[in-house]
Amino acid sequence: MLHEQRRGTTKVVACSQRAYQGGIFPGMPLAEAAALPLEGLHIEQHDPVADRQALEQLAIECESFSPLVGLETGERPESLLLDVTGLGLIFGDEQTLAEQVVRAFRTRGMEARVAIAATYGAAWGLAHYAHGLPVVVEDSQTEAAIRELPVEALRIFSDETKYSLTELGILKIGDLLALPRAGIASRFEPDLLERLEQALGERAETIAVHRALPEIVESWRFEHPCDDRRGVEFALTQLNERVTGLLRTRLQGALQLECVIELQDRAAVELRIGLYQATAATEHVRKLLLSRFEQTALRGPVTNVRLAVLLSAPLAFQQQELFVDSSQSECRRQVALLVDRLSCRLDRGAVLRARPVADIQPEFAYRYEPLTGNLTKPRGKKEQRPLPAALPRPTMFEAQPRPIEVIWSPPDGMPKQMRLQGQLLHIERAWGPERIYTGWWRGRAVHRDYYCVEASGGERFWIFRQLRGGRWFLQGVFD
């Protein structure tokens, strides 16, 4: 999605990168897709983590259209947001801009759905549901353009809300616009009225930028092109002293640094460094920069070096105490240094942590994110919390649910015995069931009954039974 501010109004270009090829659409069951008469059909396991990483890479590449690029909100974004404030005329007009975005995606084998409208919500709905894309809508035509779109175009994902709207015969946004606003607020969930007003531009909606503008930038331009690596290292050292000095005056520490080395042939080498904790320690940052530079090959003389702070946070100050063992704080400091060095040596995307997300299906109730270069609490955002669960969740999960044999009593369905790795375990206590359903739009539907069970030896397991087929699986183990 591209976002443009113009004469006090907002213009948004929505760009969704879904591709529909070979007659297969999202939500189609695997068995149905495999039965289609298609040659060379390739089936691959869905990987939401890899999907997000690929979209983030696309966001970086879309910086050729705008310096500010964001992902749509949600745990599984599918669209991009680009702020093109004042950039429309550079491409000729808005229609030309939209067509260039489509061509850029097409060269990568993707069919992008692009729409330009006065609001983020309207552009998103048009990009996902309108025909004849790319489409450009004038500011005064926003309401008319979205009236014929289905209510799902308002980003309504609640099954309960969609069912209530369908029961009342409200299938299009125009049907909803005919109702009084007070009635919408009283009869439906609050997010429905909020989404409607956001699409019409009556309520503000911000776009979170994927890579923010640099907060501090320092550069070193060589009088003559330099082909000596020691000269470039000297420039990096000097720039690092300037940057960390500026950070200390602001009582800030760097979390993300970007070094751009410009070559004589106008090419550039980018070095990106993430830190586990905000720091303005000159020597620590210098070692990380030089360590990353050692792994970088230069294909020609260097003309300019630029060092920028992309993300920073307030420095944490803690008063030392006289009679407290400082070994714990020193251990935490050493762990932070180790994470920084590993991320710098192996790449930021190689040192990850798992963060829980709100997803009803346990296999997808997490996402991996880099340990370095992140704010502990994103500015302006609430912390994401997992969905409330009826049963406790184990600390150790199987990479894939493991098939097991279970003896259970049909009247109450409670498991009595289970065979795990050839060993028959007697179940002393069991809690459940907790029923988990996923909808057809998630691909292969999941219908399961989960149980927490305790074996006679004290071991506790989290197991489930498939409602279709009756097979049992081990999902996790409690420590």
C-alpha positions in Angstrom: 0.0 0.0 0.0 1.3 3.4 -0.9 0.5 6.4 1.3 0.6 10.0 0.0 -0.1 13.2 1.9 -1.4 15.9 -0.4 -2.8 19.4 0.3 -4.0 18.3 3.8 -5.7 15.1 2.6 -4.4 11.6 2.6 -3.9 9.4 -0.5 -3.3 5.7 0.0 -2.2 3.2 -2.5 -3.1 -0.3 -1.4 -0.8 -3.1 -2.8 -1.6 -6.7 -2.0 0.8 -9.3 -3.3 -1.5 -12.3 -3.4 -1.1 -14.3 -6.6 -3.8 -16.6 -8.0 -2.3 -19.1 -10.5 -3.4 -22.4 -12.0 -7.0 -22.0 -10.6 -5.9 -22.5 -7.0 -7.2 -20.0 -4.5 -6.4 -19.5 -0.8 -8.7 -21.6 1.4 -9.0 -24.4 -1.1 -8.5 -27.8 0.7 -5.4 -29.7 -0.2 -7.2 -32.7 -1.4 -9.4 -30.6 -3.8 -6.3 -28.8 -5.1 -4.5 -32.0 -5.7 -7.5 -33.4 -7.7 -7.4 -30.5 -10.2 -6.1 -31.5 -13.7 -2.9 -29.4 -13.4 0.4 -30.5 -14.8 3.5 -30.0 -12.6 1.4 -29.2 -9.5 3.8 -28.4 -6.6 2.5 -28.6 -3.0 4.4 -27.0 -0.2 3.8 -26.7 3.5 2.6 -23.3 4.6 5.2 -21.4 6.6 3.8 -18.2 8.1 7.3 -17.2 9.4 8.9 -17.4 6.0 5.9 -15.5 4.5 6.5 -12.6 6.8 10.2 -12.6 6.2 9.6 -12.5 2.4 7.1 -9.6 2.8 9.6 -7.7 4.8 12.2 -8.2 2.1 9.6 -6.9 -0.5 9.1 -3.9 1.8 12.8 -3.1 1.6 12.8 -3.5 -2.2 9.8 -1.1 -2.4 11.9 1.6 -1.0 12.7 2.5 -4.6 9.2 4.0 -4.7 9.3 5.6 -1.2 11.8 6.0 1.7 9.0 5.0 4.1 7.5 1.5 3.8 5.2 -0.3 6.2 3.4 -3.6 6.6 -0.3 -3.8 7.1 -1.3 -4.3 10.8 -1.9 -7.8 12.1 0.1 -11.0 12.8 0.0 -12.1 9.2 0.2 -9.1 6.9 -0.3 -9.5 3.2 -0.1 -5.9 2.0 2.5 -3.1 2.0 2.1 0.6 2.8 4.4 3.2 1.2 4.4 6.9 2.1 4.9 8.7 -1.2 4.3 12.2 0.2 5.0 14.6 -2.7 6.3 11.9 -4.9 3.3 11.5 -7.2 4.5 14.0 -9.8 7.9 12.3 -10.1 6.2 9.3 -11.7 3.9 11.5 -13.9 0.6 10.9 -12.2 -1.1 8.5 -9.8 -2.2 6.0 -12.5 1.4 5.8 -13.8 2.7 5.3 -10.3 0.2 2.4 -9.7 1.2 0.8 -13.0 4.9 1.0 -12.1 4.2 -0.8 -8.8 2.4 -3.6 -10.7 5.2 -4.0 -13.2 7.8 -4.1 -10.4 6.0 -7.0 -8.7 5.4 -8.7 -12.1 9.1 -8.9 -12.7 9.4 -11.0 -9.6 6.6 -13.3 -10.8 3.9 -11.8 -8.6 0.6 -10.2 -9.5 0.0 -7.2 -7.2 -3.4 -5.8 -6.7 -3.0 -2.0 -6.4 -5.6 0.7 -5.6 -5.2 4.4 -4.8 -7.8 6.1 -2.6 -8.1 8.9 0.0 -7.8 6.5 3.0 -6.0 3.4 4.1 -9.2 1.5 4.7 -10.7 2.4 1.3 -7.6 1.5 -0.6 -7.3 -1.8 1.3 -10.9 -2.7 0.4 -10.5 -1.7 -3.2 -7.2 -3.6 -3.6 -8.8 -6.8 -2.3 -12.3 -6.7 -3.8 -12.5 -4.2 -6.7 -12.3 -5.2 -10.3 -10.3 -3.6 -13.1 -7.2 -2.9 -11.0 -5.1 -0.9 -10.7 -7.8 1.6 -9.7 -7.4 5.3 -8.8 -10.2 7.1 -6.8 -10.5 10.8 -6.4 -10.8 12.2 -2.9 -14.4 13.2 -3.3 -15.4 9.8 -4.8 -14.2 7.6 -1.8 -17.7 6.8 -0.5 -19.1 6.1 -4.0 -16.2 3.9 -4.8 -16.6 1.6 -1.8 -20.5 1.4 -1.7 -20.6 -1.7 -3.9 -17.8 -3.5 -2.1 -18.8 -6.4 0.3 -18.7 -5.6 4.0 -15.5 -7.8 4.3 -13.7 -5.0 2.5 -13.9 -3.0 5.8 -11.4 -5.5 7.2 -14.1 -7.2 9.3 -12.6 -10.6 10.4 -14.9 -11.5 13.3 -17.2 -14.4 12.3 -19.8 -13.2 14.7 -20.0 -9.8 13.1 -20.1 -11.2 9.6 -22.9 -13.6 10.6 -25.0 -10.9 12.2 -24.6 -8.7 9.1 -25.6 -11.5 6.8 -28.6 -12.3 8.9 -29.8 -8.7 8.5 -29.2 -8.8 4.8 -26.3 -6.3 5.0 -24.0 -7.6 2.3 -22.4 -4.4 0.9 -20.9 -1.3 2.5 -23.7 0.7 0.9 -26.2 -1.3 2.9 -24.3 -0.4 6.1 -24.1 3.2 5.1 -27.9 3.4 5.0 -28.1 2.6 8.8 -27.8 5.2 11.5 -24.4 5.3 13.1 -25.9 5.1 16.6 -27.6 1.8 15.6 -24.3 0.4 14.2 -22.5 1.2 17.5 -25.2 -0.4 19.7 -25.9 -3.6 17.6 -22.4 -4.6 16.5 -18.9 -4.9 17.9 -17.1 -1.5 18.2 -14.6 -2.3 15.5 -17.2 -2.3 12.8 -18.0 1.4 13.2 -14.4 2.2 13.6 -13.4 0.5 10.3 -16.3 2.2 8.5 -15.2 5.7 9.7 -11.6 4.9 8.9 -12.5 4.0 5.4 -14.5 7.2 5.0 -11.7 9.3 6.4 -13.7 10.4 9.5 -11.3 8.7 11.9 -7.5 8.9 11.7 -5.5 5.7 11.0 -1.7 5.7 11.2 0.7 3.5 9.3 3.6 1.9 11.1 6.8 2.3 9.1 8.9 -0.9 8.5 12.2 1.0 8.6 12.1 4.4 10.1 14.1 7.4 8.8 17.5 7.7 10.4 17.6 9.5 13.7 21.3 10.4 13.5 23.4 10.5 10.3 27.1 11.2 10.0 29.2 10.8 6.8 32.8 10.8 5.7 33.7 11.7 2.2 37.2 10.9 0.9 39.0 13.6 -1.1 40.1 10.9 -3.5 38.7 7.4 -3.9 40.2 5.2 -1.3 41.2 1.6 -2.1 42.9 0.9 1.2 40.7 -1.0 3.7 42.6 0.6 6.6 41.5 4.0 5.4 37.9 2.8 5.4 38.3 1.4 8.9 39.7 4.7 10.1 36.6 6.5 8.6 34.3 4.0 10.4 36.1 4.6 13.7 35.7 8.4 13.4 32.0 8.2 12.4 31.4 5.8 15.3 32.9 8.3 17.8 30.7 11.1 16.4 27.5 9.0 16.4 27.9 7.5 19.9 28.9 11.0 21.2 25.6 12.4 19.9 23.7 9.5 21.4 25.2 10.1 24.8 24.3 13.8 24.7 20.7 12.8 24.1 20.9 10.0 26.8 20.0 7.6 24.0 21.4 4.3 22.9 21.5 2.7 19.4 19.4 -0.4 18.7 19.8 -0.4 14.9 22.7 1.0 12.9 23.2 1.2 9.2 26.5 1.8 7.4 26.4 2.6 3.7 29.8 2.4 1.8 29.6 4.1 -1.5 31.9 2.9 -4.3 33.5 4.8 -7.2 31.2 3.0 -9.7 28.2 4.4 -7.8 27.4 1.1 -6.3 26.9 0.8 -2.5 27.5 -1.8 0.2 25.1 -1.8 3.1 26.0 -3.1 6.6 23.2 -3.3 9.1 23.8 -4.0 12.8 21.2 -4.7 15.5 21.9 -4.6 19.2 20.3 -6.5 22.0 20.2 -3.5 24.4 20.4 0.2 23.6 24.0 1.3 23.9 26.2 4.3 23.3 29.4 2.5 24.2 31.9 3.6 21.6 34.3 0.7 21.8 31.5 -2.0 21.8 29.9 -0.5 18.7 33.3 0.0 17.0 34.1 -3.7 17.4 30.8 -4.7 15.9 31.2 -2.4 12.9 34.7 -3.6 12.2 33.7 -7.2 12.7 31.0 -6.8 10.1 33.3 -4.9 7.8 35.8 -7.7 7.9 33.2 -10.0 6.2 32.5 -7.5 3.4 34.2 -7.5 0.0 34.7 -4.1 -1.7 34.6 -4.3 -5.5 36.3 -0.9 -6.0 37.6 2.3 -4.4 35.4 3.9 -1.7 34.2 7.5 -2.2 31.9 8.0 0.9 31.0 6.2 4.1 27.7 7.0 5.9 26.7 5.8 9.4 23.1 6.2 10.5 21.1 5.3 13.7 17.9 3.8 12.5 16.4 3.0 15.9 17.3 4.2 19.4 16.0 4.0 22.9 16.7 5.8 26.2 19.7 4.5 28.0 19.0 2.5 31.1 20.8 3.8 34.2 21.0 1.8 37.4 22.5 2.9 40.7 25.1 0.5 42.1 24.5 -0.9 45.5 27.3 -1.6 48.0 26.2 -5.0 49.4 24.5 -6.6 46.5 26.2 -9.3 44.5 26.8 -7.9 41.0 27.3 -11.2 39.3 23.8 -11.3 38.0 24.0 -7.9 36.3 27.4 -8.8 34.9 26.0 -12.1 33.5 23.1 -10.2 31.8 25.7 -7.7 30.3 27.8 -10.6 29.0 24.8 -12.3 27.5 23.9 -9.0 25.7 27.4 -8.7 24.4 27.4 -12.3 23.2 24.0 -11.8 21.4 25.4 -8.7 19.7 28.5 -10.5 18.5 26.7 -13.5 17.2 24.1 -11.4 15.4 26.9 -9.3 13.8 28.9 -12.3 12.8 26.1 -14.6 11.6 23.6 -11.9 10.5 20.7 -10.5 12.5 18.2 -12.9 11.0 20.2 -15.9 12.4 19.8 -15.2 16.1 16.1 -15.4 16.9 13.6 -15.7 19.7 10.0 -17.1 19.7 7.3 -14.6 20.6 3.7 -15.8 21.4 1.0 -14.4 19.2 -2.8 -14.7 19.3 -3.6 -17.7 17.2 -6.1 -20.5 18.1 -4.0 -23.2 16.4 -1.0 -24.1 18.7 1.4 -24.7 15.8 1.0 -21.0 14.7 0.7 -19.3 18.1 4.2 -17.9 17.8 6.5 -16.1 15.5 10.3 -15.8 15.3 11.9 -12.3 15.5 15.5 -11.2 15.7 16.9 -10.8 19.2 18.7 -7.6 18.3 17.5 -4.3 16.9 14.0 -4.2 18.6 12.3 -2.0 21.1 11.2 -4.0 24.1 7.9 -2.2 24.0 7.0 -0.7 20.6 6.1 2.9 20.7 2.4 3.5 20.4 1.5 -0.1 20.4 0.0 -2.4 22.9 1.9 -5.6 23.7 0.5 -8.6 21.8 -0.9 -11.2 24.1 -1.8 -14.8 23.3 -5.4 -15.9 23.3 -6.8 -17.0 26.6 -6.7 -20.7 26.9 -9.1 -23.1 28.7 -6.2 -25.5 29.5 -2.6 -24.6 30.5 0.0 -24.7 27.7 3.2 -26.8 27.9 6.6 -25.3 27.8 8.0 -27.8 25.3 6.2 -28.3 21.9 6.8 -31.0 19.3 8.0 -29.5 16.0 5.1 -31.5 14.4 2.3 -33.3 16.4 3.6 -36.8 17.0 1.1 -39.7 16.4 0.5 -41.8 19.5 -1.7 -44.7 20.6 -4.3 -43.8 23.2 -6.9 -46.0 25.0 -9.9 -44.0 26.0 -13.4 -44.6 27.3 -16.1 -43.5 24.8 -18.8 -42.4 27.3 -16.8 -39.4 28.6 -13.9 -39.5 26.1 -11.2 -39.2 28.7 -7.9 -41.0 27.9 -6.9 -43.9 30.1 -3.6 -45.2 28.7 -1.1 -44.0 26.0 1.8 -45.6 24.3 4.8 -43.3 23.8 8.1 -44.5 22.3 7.0 -48.1 22.8 6.2 -47.6 26.5 2.7 -48.0 27.8 1.8 -45.2 30.3 -1.2 -45.3 32.6 -3.0 -42.0 32.9 -3.9 -41.1 36.5 -5.6 -37.8 35.8 -6.9 -36.0 32.8 -8.3 -32.5 32.1 -10.4 -31.6 29.1 -11.5 -31.6 26.5 -10.7 -28.1 25.0 -12.1 -28.0 21.5 -10.2 -26.1 18.8 -11.8 -25.3 15.5 -10.2 -23.4 12.6 -12.2 -22.1 9.6 -11.9 -23.2 5.9 -10.0 -20.1 5.0 -7.0 -21.4 6.9 -6.5 -24.1 4.3 -7.0 -27.6 5.8 -9.5 -27.2 8.6 -8.4 -28.3 12.1 -11.0 -29.9 14.5 -9.4 -31.2 17.7 -10.1 -32.1 21.3 -7.2 -31.3 23.6 -6.4 -32.9 27.0 -3.9 -32.4 29.7 -2.9 -35.8 31.1 -0.8 -36.9 34.0 0.9 -40.3 33.8 1.4 -42.6 36.9 5.1 -41.5 37.0 4.2 -37.9 37.3 4.9 -36.9 33.7 2.4 -34.5 32.2 1.5 -34.3 28.5 -0.7 -32.2 26.2 -2.4 -34.5 23.7 -5.3 -34.1 21.3 -7.7 -36.3 19.3 -8.7 -35.4 15.7 -12.5 -35.2 15.5 -12.3 -36.4 11.9 -10.7 -39.8 11.9 -10.2 -40.2 15.7 -6.4 -40.3 15.6 -4.4 -39.2 18.7 -1.3 -36.9 18.7 1.2 -35.6 21.2 1.4 -31.8 21.0 3.7 -31.0 24.0 5.2 -31.9 27.3 5.1 -30.0 30.6 8.3 -29.7 32.5 
